Amino acid sequence: MSDTPIIIDPVACKGCKKCVTACPFDALYMEGKLAVLKAAECRACNACVKACPFKAIKAVEKEAPKGADLKAFKDIWVFAEQRHGKVQDVAYELLSTGLRLKKERGGGCQLAAVLLGHGVTESAQRLIAAGADKVYVVDQPGLAEYEADVYTDALHQLVAKHKPEVILAGATAIGRAFFAKVAVRARTGLTADCTALSIDKETYLLHQTRPAFGGNIMATIMTPNHRPQMATVRPKVFKMAAPDPKRTGDTLVEALTLVAANTKIARTEHDLSAVNIAEAEIIVAGGRGLKKAENMALLERLAGLIGGVVGCSRACVDAGWITAAHQVGQTGKTVCPKVYIAIGISGAIQHLEGMRSSDTIIAINSDPNAPIFGVADLGIVGDLFEVVPKLIEALEAGK
Amino acid sequence: MHVIVCVKQVPDTTNVRINPETNTLMREGVESIMNPYDEYALEEALKLKDRHGARVSVISMGPPQADVVLREALARGADDGVLLTDRAFAGADTLATSYAIAQAIKKINPNPDLVFFGKQAIDGDTAQVGPGVSEFLGCTLVTYVQALSVEGDTFTVETHMDEGTDVLEGKLPAVMTVVKEASTPRFASLSGWVGAKKAGLPKWGAADVGAVKEMCGLDGSPTKVVKIFAPPVKTGGIRVDGRAAPGEAVAAIVKALQDKGVVKS
């Protein structure tokens, strides 16, 4: 058996370079008239196998590892992250998605929420109203606040005992960190920041689609031979459904013996009152086109008139015009408001990643070729210093 | 004190695009760089060298030419480096990568005081390898570190969480992932570059670090990429030229806001 994912037949290869162009990972190059594989780069996507007109590239078939009893795993779990005792919205968003996945999966699959914390048991009812058939609750003092090793231990114990087929968590600071530890401990796959999820009803495989290379490409990823299939999803990527208080379900309280914490929280400086743009319904966001800090006032005036909050691109934060809490995009927040007004934002892919799922996007930019227009429902090509004051005037007149 | 920094060579993703017709990456002119977040990780390690005389080792997993990022780290002040490179690592996902790197760390030093990673790499954006390595090493994990101080075997860190800052205390050893708020990375000096160019960089393969083949590369990767494609482009958007007719543009915006019930019609 070969130790590379593909084999290139040097006789059949005619040096057409089609495989080099087809490879998304830059794993092939030409040595004279022969394609050569850079094995370390190859992700076994088999794009080159399909691209080769001479059938010179063969995929090496890998056998599924023996011993993993995939049928022993059932149900879809959602990790219900709580902070300061409050279950985060992303948990409800994931339960809405979980309901759909449960339907796609069929075959008696149930949807469960997992709640770790202290004094949180009463939140189980809300999780049931949001779609959970059952809620596993571990309500212990050691779980009051997140600690990587303790949370990993708690979730892994539940996974080992109940064997879920799928587990989802919010791609938050907490979810991203300890989920990766749980996945390693369970020796299974984890896909970060998924933007689309579906389950194949034949194979029960979770199709996990996520952006890569800074959002410039999308990849669909599966975990065929390991369980559970684990994925994280950013807040606001999926919509939250209205709760149904009539829904019933089981609250299952688990008592676990947990490891001691390796770190302790000396203090927290959380600003819960600050505007969280990730939760906003209307966002007025500005970018480099505003030219200077004083012009940020335009955004505030417009936002004030329409009940919105101020967002920005990375350029404004880097320039020191506004704090990072307002930044939308890959290194800022992912937002999904009803209306997103982008003013003087050209639309770098990293910014688009953070706001492209907004309901309605209105863009004002002087460059007709700005990428922001590619995602805009309404694109205004023009000088923001002319359009925005006129817009403010019109809105004030309409009051 | 011995600290190990894990760095990755990545394509400068700001320039990576997909050809929507062929669904393949257009790579022309895309440079390879040190993952920007790893620069902050390296800087935290170098600060410990300045303050406590720590030895700083750097490690990278990648193709043979990834030695460039190790030399860059040496030029900035790291003491030694190792390149983890082997065909057996090909196609590794975050589980197999975490395993291979953890094996290499154990070989460099079975009991390092600190292992640093950048918050995430800009090509994959998973943020999973740092936590994964902490799991294989069986040591404390602290993510999103924006400030760090070490006294004896005790550390105090500020972490950058979604709602603000946490201040944590713990005992070494630990694996930490570092955010950009931590510092401004230093530049390499000219003399640093001169030394780094000549420095010997061992290349280790799977066998050198005692990695089991079944847990490396594709074989050791539970996840499989089954498809890649260009991000969806929104169609049906309306375009108004506000240069010729600013009044019309304003009217269009007001109408859109009315349609969404944001302002009264």
Chai-1 contact restraints between the chains, C-beta under 6 A:
chainA,res_idxA,chainB,res_idxB,connection_type,confidence,min_distance_angstrom,max_distance_angstrom,comment,restraint_id
A,D3,B,R87,contact,1.0,0.0,6.0,A-B,restraint_1
A,P5,B,G91,contact,1.0,0.0,6.0,A-B,restraint_2
A,P5,B,L218,contact,1.0,0.0,6.0,A-B,restraint_3
A,A22,B,T24,contact,1.0,0.0,6.0,A-B,restraint_4
A,P24,B,T24,contact,1.0,0.0,6.0,A-B,restraint_5
A,P24,B,L25,contact,1.0,0.0,6.0,A-B,restraint_6
A,P24,B,I228,contact,1.0,0.0,6.0,A-B,restraint_7
A,D26,B,R27,contact,1.0,0.0,6.0,A-B,restraint_8
A,K38,B,P63,contact,1.0,0.0,6.0,A-B,restraint_9
A,A39,B,R87,contact,1.0,0.0,6.0,A-B,restraint_10
A,A39,B,A90,contact,1.0,0.0,6.0,A-B,restraint_11
A,A40,B,P63,contact,1.0,0.0,6.0,A-B,restraint_12
A,A40,B,A90,contact,1.0,0.0,6.0,A-B,restraint_13
A,C42,B,A90,contact,1.0,0.0,6.0,A-B,restraint_14
A,C42,B,G91,contact,1.0,0.0,6.0,A-B,restraint_15
A,R43,B,G91,contact,1.0,0.0,6.0,A-B,restraint_16
A,R43,B,V225,contact,1.0,0.0,6.0,A-B,restraint_17
A,A44,B,G91,contact,1.0,0.0,6.0,A-B,restraint_18
A,A44,B,L218,contact,1.0,0.0,6.0,A-B,restraint_19
A,C45,B,V225,contact,1.0,0.0,6.0,A-B,restraint_20
A,A148,B,L141,contact,1.0,0.0,6.0,A-B,restraint_21
A,T172,B,D162,contact,1.0,0.0,6.0,A-B,restraint_22
A,A173,B,Y144,contact,1.0,0.0,6.0,A-B,restraint_23
A,A173,B,M161,contact,1.0,0.0,6.0,A-B,restraint_24
A,A173,B,D162,contact,1.0,0.0,6.0,A-B,restraint_25
A,R176,B,A127,contact,1.0,0.0,6.0,A-B,restraint_26
A,A177,B,P131,contact,1.0,0.0,6.0,A-B,restraint_27
A,A177,B,T143,contact,1.0,0.0,6.0,A-B,restraint_28
A,A180,B,Q128,contact,1.0,0.0,6.0,A-B,restraint_29
A,A180,B,P131,contact,1.0,0.0,6.0,A-B,restraint_30
A,A180,B,G132,contact,1.0,0.0,6.0,A-B,restraint_31
A,K181,B,P131,contact,1.0,0.0,6.0,A-B,restraint_32
A,K181,B,E135,contact,1.0,0.0,6.0,A-B,restraint_33
A,V184,B,S98,contact,1.0,0.0,6.0,A-B,restraint_34
A,V184,B,G132,contact,1.0,0.0,6.0,A-B,restraint_35
A,V184,B,E135,contact,1.0,0.0,6.0,A-B,restraint_36
A,R185,B,E135,contact,1.0,0.0,6.0,A-B,restraint_37
A,T188,B,P222,contact,1.0,0.0,6.0,A-B,restraint_38
A,G189,B,P222,contact,1.0,0.0,6.0,A-B,restraint_39
A,G189,B,T223,contact,1.0,0.0,6.0,A-B,restraint_40
A,A192,B,T126,contact,1.0,0.0,6.0,A-B,restraint_41
A,F213,B,T13,contact,1.0,0.0,6.0,A-B,restraint_42
A,F213,B,V16,contact,1.0,0.0,6.0,A-B,restraint_43
A,F213,B,D123,contact,1.0,0.0,6.0,A-B,restraint_44
A,G214,B,T13,contact,1.0,0.0,6.0,A-B,restraint_45
A,G214,B,I122,contact,1.0,0.0,6.0,A-B,restraint_46
A,N216,B,V16,contact,1.0,0.0,6.0,A-B,restraint_47
A,N216,B,R17,contact,1.0,0.0,6.0,A-B,restraint_48
A,I217,B,I18,contact,1.0,0.0,6.0,A-B,restraint_49
A,I217,B,I228,contact,1.0,0.0,6.0,A-B,restraint_50
A,M218,B,F229,contact,1.0,0.0,6.0,A-B,restraint_51
A,M218,B,P231,contact,1.0,0.0,6.0,A-B,restraint_52
A,A219,B,V225,contact,1.0,0.0,6.0,A-B,restraint_53
A,A219,B,I228,contact,1.0,0.0,6.0,A-B,restraint_54
A,T220,B,V226,contact,1.0,0.0,6.0,A-B,restraint_55
A,T220,B,K227,contact,1.0,0.0,6.0,A-B,restraint_56
A,I221,B,T223,contact,1.0,0.0,6.0,A-B,restraint_57
A,I221,B,V225,contact,1.0,0.0,6.0,A-B,restraint_58
A,M222,B,K224,contact,1.0,0.0,6.0,A-B,restraint_59
A,M222,B,V226,contact,1.0,0.0,6.0,A-B,restraint_60
A,T223,B,P222,contact,1.0,0.0,6.0,A-B,restraint_61
A,T223,B,T223,contact,1.0,0.0,6.0,A-B,restraint_62
A,H226,B,P222,contact,1.0,0.0,6.0,A-B,restraint_63
A,N262,B,T140,contact,1.0,0.0,6.0,A-B,restraint_64
A,N262,B,G170,contact,1.0,0.0,6.0,A-B,restraint_65
A,T263,B,L168,contact,1.0,0.0,6.0,A-B,restraint_66
A,T263,B,G170,contact,1.0,0.0,6.0,A-B,restraint_67
A,K264,B,E169,contact,1.0,0.0,6.0,A-B,restraint_68
A,I265,B,D166,contact,1.0,0.0,6.0,A-B,restraint_69
A,I265,B,L168,contact,1.0,0.0,6.0,A-B,restraint_70
A,A266,B,V167,contact,1.0,0.0,6.0,A-B,restraint_71
A,A266,B,E169,contact,1.0,0.0,6.0,A-B,restraint_72
A,R267,B,V167,contact,1.0,0.0,6.0,A-B,restraint_73
A,T268,B,D166,contact,1.0,0.0,6.0,A-B,restraint_74
A,E269,B,G164,contact,1.0,0.0,6.0,A-B,restraint_75
A,E269,B,T165,contact,1.0,0.0,6.0,A-B,restraint_76
A,H270,B,E163,contact,1.0,0.0,6.0,A-B,restraint_77
A,H270,B,G164,contact,1.0,0.0,6.0,A-B,restraint_78
A,D271,B,G164,contact,1.0,0.0,6.0,A-B,restraint_79
A,I306,B,V262,contact,1.0,0.0,6.0,A-B,restraint_80
A,K338,B,K260,contact,1.0,0.0,6.0,A-B,restraint_81
A,V339,B,K260,contact,1.0,0.0,6.0,A-B,restraint_82
A,V339,B,V262,contact,1.0,0.0,6.0,A-B,restraint_83
A,T360,B,K260,contact,1.0,0.0,6.0,A-B,restraint_84
A,I362,B,I253,contact,1.0,0.0,6.0,A-B,restraint_85
A,I362,B,A256,contact,1.0,0.0,6.0,A-B,restraint_86
A,G374,B,V233,contact,1.0,0.0,6.0,A-B,restraint_87
A,V375,B,K234,contact,1.0,0.0,6.0,A-B,restraint_88
A,A376,B,G237,contact,1.0,0.0,6.0,A-B,restraint_89
A,D377,B,G237,contact,1.0,0.0,6.0,A-B,restraint_90
A,L378,B,I238,contact,1.0,0.0,6.0,A-B,restraint_91
A,L378,B,A256,contact,1.0,0.0,6.0,A-B,restraint_92
A,G379,B,G237,contact,1.0,0.0,6.0,A-B,restraint_93
A,G379,B,R239,contact,1.0,0.0,6.0,A-B,restraint_94
A,I380,B,V240,contact,1.0,0.0,6.0,A-B,restraint_95
A,I380,B,G242,contact,1.0,0.0,6.0,A-B,restraint_96
A,I380,B,A249,contact,1.0,0.0,6.0,A-B,restraint_97
A,V381,B,D241,contact,1.0,0.0,6.0,A-B,restraint_98
A,V381,B,G242,contact,1.0,0.0,6.0,A-B,restraint_99
A,G382,B,G242,contact,1.0,0.0,6.0,A-B,restraint_100
A,G382,B,R243,contact,1.0,0.0,6.0,A-B,restraint_101
A,G382,B,A249,contact,1.0,0.0,6.0,A-B,restraint_102
A,E386,B,P246,contact,1.0,0.0,6.0,A-B,restraint_103
A,V387,B,G242,contact,1.0,0.0,6.0,A-B,restraint_104
A,V387,B,P246,contact,1.0,0.0,6.0,A-B,restraint_105
A,V387,B,A249,contact,1.0,0.0,6.0,A-B,restraint_106
A,K390,B,P246,contact,1.0,0.0,6.0,A-B,restraint_107
A,K390,B,V250,contact,1.0,0.0,6.0,A-B,restraint_108
A,L391,B,V250,contact,1.0,0.0,6.0,A-B,restraint_109
A,L391,B,I253,contact,1.0,0.0,6.0,A-B,restraint_110
A,A394,B,V250,contact,1.0,0.0,6.0,A-B,restraint_111
A,A394,B,V254,contact,1.0,0.0,6.0,A-B,restraint_112
